[in-house]
Amino acid sequence: MGIEEANLVVTQSQKQPKGTLRITSPLDFATLYAQPWINEFLAKYPEVKIELKVTDHQVDLIEERIDIAFRSGVLKDSNLVARRIGPKQSVCCASPDYLAQYGEPIHPRELTQHLCILWGNTLQNQNWQFKDIDQVLDIPVNGRYATDANNLLIKAAVAGLGIARVPLPLVKPYLESKSLNLILTDYEIPAGNMYIIYQSHKYLTQNIRLFVDHVIDQIA
């Protein structure tokens, strides 16, 4: 850290945090996690304002003047810092009506004979991965419906449109109410990771640093 940067950090630490913090997050993650963290942060720092951009698509932090992003997947921009805040574990499930009509797949390869509800903007070239002991199975899947919103994907599964692969925290209430059943539980779906992303320490403002620390404290 250079002298000027060190002086900036010291100066900022002596001031009451204020100004606007711009954050982006996927909708489902924002609902379950980011919004409660934001509520607590705003209560703690009354002079800070937050603009939350909710989207399931990756945005360019610099181009859209975003300070902090919550996202999963691989970080491509070396000018950004990504701190892992937890795993992203998914499960396969289907409605009792669908399973009664089409049967329950016992092995992931049987998914090729089923209707799957697909995440994304296209029905084409979709594959689901599973772990089978010491190997990874890459299974091509097909269906009649695709959406890039997990809450809609889950509702489609409840309606019996097919088998869904969704993040476990989002689908828990539906499993507990028996409107969806877990399937293929003998085969693990490789877990992804969720990150909090921000620009390098060279551009780290007081508000960004405080919010990142707040999130890390909450998940610790």
Buried (B, 14 or more C-beta within 10 A) or exposed (E): EEEEEEEBBEEBEEEEBEEEBBBBBBBBBBBEBBBEBBEBBBEEBEEBEBEBEBBBEBEEBEEEEBBBBBBBEEEEEEEBBBEEBBEBEBBBBBBEEBBEEBEBBEEBEBBEEBBBBBBEEEBEEBEBBBBEEEEEBEBEBBBEBBBBEBEEBBBBBBBBBBBBBBBBBBBEEBBEEEBBBEBBEEBBBEEBBBBBBBBEEEBBBBBBBBBBEBBEEEEE
